[in-house]
Amino acid sequence: MAIEDAATVGSTERVGGGYASELLQEEMGLTVNNPLYNSRLIDTYIKFINKKYNYINISELLDYARIEPYQVTDEGHWFTQEQVDLFYEKLEKLTKNKDIAREAGRYAASSDSIGTMRQYMLGLVGPAKAYEIIGKYAPKFTKSTVYESKITSPQEIEITVTPRKGVHEKQFQCDNRIGYFEAIALIFNHSLPEIRHSECTFNGGKACRYIVSWKQSYFSFIKKIRNYSVPFVLTASLASYFMYSLSVLIATLLCSVFIVLSFTLYTVIVEKRELNAAIASLSIASNKLIEQIEINYNNSRMIGEIGLSLSKQMDIEIILSNVIKVLETRLGYDRGMILLANKANSSLVFRAGFGYTPEQLDILQRTQFHLNRSESKGLFVVCFREQKPFLINDVHEIETNLSSHSLEFAKKLGALSFICCPMIYEGKSLGILAVDNIKTKKPLVQSDMSLLMGIAPEIGVSIHNCILMETKERQFKSILHTLAASIDARDPLTAGHSEKVTEYALGICRELDLPQDYREVIRIAALLHDYGKIGIKDSILMKPGKLDAEERKEIQSHADKTRRILAQIHFEGIYKEIPNIAASHHEKIDGSGYPKGQKGEDIPLGARIIGVADFFEAITAKRHYRDPMSLDIAFQLLNAEVGKSYDKKIVDAFMRYYNKTFKT
């Protein structure tokens, strides 16, 4: 049975708990935590999984949805929207089948699901009546929606499914209904019915409206006569026995058997003829299915590529660029864009896109869609505010609903039809994803919007994580700068020393073309390289004259103090080297440095870089015991220490950087 409901059609006649109780439920409202779906729905779904996807671990599936096995077997148990959503979410991931809901809907009307006898009984009444009969039992399976049906012709029925107040169904439930409607017609050996989905709650509608039409099968007509002939023959035979004699009964039975066998034989002939036609039709359908499989395959690859590109990056610009590249490569849309809310959440701003001309890109980059104006009613703003996707196939049809500003914007871009989907994280809108076709004129359909709605949350999660990481990074950097400034602030003469050393060190890194992540390690270590001086007395730190041996020893202890203090910070990965790098900036190539007397390559590269930067900044700045040295003398002293204190390649890199930066 469909996960959305067991009998997904209702009639204009209210049944079940009664009209008054339904109204009461509507007034009270139903939320995601209310029990809405009978356990028989999940039970039928599990039967379908066992039949077609028997490799799936049912226990794992139920655990994910927070459903106990005994609850499934209890026909009096009801599940919430959240449990059903989780069940489907996990199932789709396990099967990797985006059409699983529709397939399950078709299975729900099979004899395996509803039983052979029930299917036979439905076969006696015709498709239209079957839809109505099954619909009358809908309240026994679902409390989420109200179903109404109206027979518009002998081969057509209009079905309206209206969500109750407070219920938030998902797209898969709509797909599930369509599959179920298709299966009803197949009970009568009809081909798949035509289903026109003229209104959808997932496309801004108040209800889901389906117009189901089918062609009357000649075989179905013959089979119906055969089915009715059996009870007729039995009735006629019994009547002949009571009215006449045993011989008449035997003659009647023989004639009746002949008639039934004749009808049966003719039915078989007609059935074979229609089966041959069905096989031909199936061949066409198979080709279409292969095409759809290719589309699904490309979509799966695209989603996989997007997931891969998102998982490796923590920079919003890189993430957006990667997503746009994948969308442009994998999707058949002419254009696409991503708009994000600014930091103040006051407007939507263009951040990335493809397929636009330079002039159109200029318009997009200069346009802001205001979120803090109540009068703003552009679809992008409405999509963001109400967290609803929109599929528009003709902008002219909604002209009266657009502001003059929005209409002018659409004309400048040449937009005629488009889809826009909100990117949401934990109930908060972050931006929108929009696509359109302007060259191919290819119409946009529901499956397009479903695909984008599947992508948008993934992008939203990654963007949120990036924003979160950027916020934490800004906080971390501000803490580091505060720590560095707290040391420099002890003495006005050394104010800004750590920042200047960091600037020089990063300049050397660029010249050496070091990886970005290692540059960040050096940046942090350079900012905090003197932090151990917090434990040195001011009388020594700011002594205007020459230090004695004990005082020099005390000053040198700041390196080890730096290591011990920074070791208490929880650095991870390559950042674990920061305490050692910061503490080793006074080590020298010849081993005469401190605190460990390391030599050559044993000194961390970052420490060797910071050492050069620290030396040059110190001798070119004023200190209590001397005036700043001139640049010529400073460079002479630095070069004189090559091979003794400092690495030649690092000194050369510093000279190149300094000449490029400060002498041009």
Buried (B, 14 or more C-beta within 10 A) or exposed (E): BBBBBBBBBBBEEBBBEEEEEBEEBBEEEBBBEBBBBBBBBBBBBBBBBEEBBEEBEBEEBBBBBEBEEEBBEBEEBBBBBBBBBBBBBBBBEBBEBBBBBBBBBBBBBBEBBBEEEBBEEBBEBBBBEBBBBBBBBBBBBBBBBBBBBEBEEEBBBBBBBBBBEBBEBBBBBBBBBBBBBBBBBBBBBBBBBBBEBEBBBBBBEEBBBBBBBBEEBEBBEBBBEBBEBEEBBEEBBEEBBEEEEEEBBEBBBEBBEEBBEEBBEEBEEBBEEBEEEBEEEEEEEEEEEEEEEEBBEBBBEBBEBBBEBBEEBBEBEBBBBBBBBBBBEBBEBBBBBBBBBEEEEEBBBBBBBBBBEEEBBEBBEEBEBBBEEEEBBBBBBBBBEEBBBBBBEEBEEBEEEBBEBBBEBBEEBBBBBBBBBBBBBEEEBBBBBBBBBBEEEEEBEBBBBBBBBBBBBBBBBBBBBBBEBEEEEEEEEEEBBEBBBEBBEBBEEBBBBBBBBBBBBBBBBBBBEBEEEBBBBBBBBBBBBBBBBBBBEEEBBBBEEEBEEEBEEBBBBBBBBBBEBBBEBEBEEEBEBBBBBBBBBBBBBEEEBBBBEBBEEEBBBBBBBBBBBBBBBBBBBEBEEEEEBEBEEBBEBBBEBBEEBBBEEBBBBBBBBBEEEEEE
